């Protein structure tokens, strides 16, 4: 069964980053779904969050 990782995790499959689609047995898929790590294969992962750092000011004073 193909499932998509909702959260990154390390298991018997190795390290699985968020958004990765993996092929596991039905029993393993049910176990991973129960703990909230994966969703059905056709589900989409949330887009990565944008960088919220404020831009550098244009009139920044020079270091002396």
Secondary structure, DSSP 8 states (H G I E B T S, - for coil): -EEEESS-EEETTEEE-TT-EEE--HHHHHHHHHTTSEEETT---------------TT-----
